Amino acid sequence: MASRSPNPVHPADQAPSSLANALAQRLAHLAHSHLTRKLRRVARTHGVSLDSHGDRFVQFASNDYLGLAQHPLVVEAARDGAATFGAGSTASRLICGSLEPHHALEEALAEFKGTEAALTFASGYTTALGTIPALVGPGDTVILDRLAHACLVDGARLSGAQLRVFRHNDPVDLERVLRSEQSRRTRHSTTLPPRSRPAATLVVTESVFSMDGDLAPLQALADVKDAAGAWLLVDEAHATGLLGPRRAGWIEALGVRDRVEVTLGTLGKALGVAGGFIAGSRLLHDVLIHDARSFLFSTAPPPANATAALAALRLVQSPEGAARAEHLGRNVPHLHAGLTRQGWELPPPASPILPLRIGDEANALTLASALRAHGFLVPAIRHPTVARGQARLRLTLSALHQPEHLDAFLDTLARLRPDPRPTPTRNS
Ligand SMILES: Cc1ncc(COP(=O)(O)O)c(C=O)c1O
């Protein structure tokens, strides 16, 4: 028998730590792991440039892909919205905050996405947090792409449904998980709680992945989920306003509108404002206004948000929107080709997100701060946004970047990190 140490320290015997101690320990642990983050104060923004702490930077960091956040028509619409309806919505939509601009925006979003209805939320994050638990719960299953965004994972966890993952962008693996889930259900059918409807399975993916910029094979995923009788939620946060003939998204581009039950979008990326939305059937809308708790129990977004987002949506659909998307469409291969020439291994240039994969967190921070010293802001993305040891610099492009910005960035990067290819050994 193992002898007991004379003074065993059991957690219960330890003096309780003050909150200050616990917080200091947490920060020390983050610093030790190169995971410290800082809020960098920005005094002014001018398109893709910004002033911070007395210096001007060119950023490759925002999700304002079409450069609409400061567009005069969008800013004017925000001003008009506030002047007409006030600064705040004063209550949740069901109490008395369901103002005309919210309805006008939702009708326009539904028309844009080709769905019967749309419902807006304060952010994309709270859209996922409210929607997934409104659709599934204990006894159901959510199957997520392994690289799905944190809001989708958190929404799935909150739902209480069984959580499974499938390999990134792999319909064959999704099929395997669906099959194993079906047999698990058959085995446990007698022990599951009785419910008012058969157990459901919700498959969840992004269409443009936020950290790698690659595209989901939505047709193949839809084939697999249809065969299993599952439902599909697609997060189009980084596709809305950019992809497809009307720039409605990757769902539109692939022609799979009728096979996706739930589309999630954001108003804070290509539309340049803030907020999130669900597009889908009228039935879906009607259930969400009853059951999506982040919609029910929260003050409606400011009306100025809705008027600005509607103006941005009109711009996306206009010839100017097309011209901006085309300019962005030229920026992406320009930067991609320059980076590839420097030896960076990148996914195909399918979206304005280009990841420079570094791996080690400290190395990613070092390169990001060297770039910052030369006037370029590129975020070092680290855990928990990506897995540990998969740190990267995430470059995002905008329609406001000019070829000179891209070339200056490429020159600087080449000087700071001449060639990321492994040096060949003598025998290789
Ligand atoms: C794929 C994806 N979904 C949802 C969100 C959340 O959207 P929002 O920023 O509007 O909360 C993000 C934001 O980064 C995202 O990248």
The ligand as an SDF file (V2000), in Angstrom:
LIG
                    3D

 16 16  0  0  0  0  0  0  0  0999 V2000
  -17.5850   31.7740  -39.3400 C   0  0  0  0  0  0  0  0  0  0  0  0
  -18.0740   32.7960  -38.3690 C   0  0  0  0  0  0  0  0  0  0  0  0
  -19.3310   32.6890  -37.9030 N   0  0  0  0  0  0  0  0  0  0  0  0
  -19.8240   33.5810  -37.0390 C   0  0  0  0  0  0  0  0  0  0  0  0
  -19.0600   34.6230  -36.5770 C   0  0  0  0  0  0  0  0  0  0  0  0
  -19.6370   35.5660  -35.5730 C   0  0  0  0  0  0  0  0  0  0  0  0
  -20.1220   36.6890  -36.1930 O   0  0  0  0  0  0  0  0  0  0  0  0
  -20.1570   38.0840  -35.4490 P   0  0  0  0  0  0  0  0  0  0  0  0
  -18.7980   38.6580  -35.5450 O   0  0  0  0  0  0  0  0  0  0  0  0
  -21.2060   38.8500  -36.1720 O   0  0  0  0  0  0  0  0  0  0  0  0
  -20.5540   37.8070  -34.0300 O   0  0  0  0  0  0  0  0  0  0  0  0
  -17.7640   34.7890  -37.0460 C   0  0  0  0  0  0  0  0  0  0  0  0
  -16.9500   35.9300  -36.5530 C   0  0  0  0  0  0  0  0  0  0  0  0
  -15.7850   35.9550  -36.5340 O   0  0  0  0  0  0  0  0  0  0  0  0
  -17.2560   33.8480  -37.9660 C   0  0  0  0  0  0  0  0  0  0  0  0
  -16.0030   33.9380  -38.4240 O   0  0  0  0  0  0  0  0  0  0  0  0
  1  2  1  0
  2  3  1  0
  2 15  2  0
  3  4  2  0
  4  5  1  0
  5  6  1  0
  5 12  2  0
  6  7  1  0
  7  8  1  0
  8  9  2  0
  8 10  1  0
  8 11  1  0
 12 13  1  0
 12 15  1  0
 13 14  2  0
 15 16  1  0
M  END
$$$$
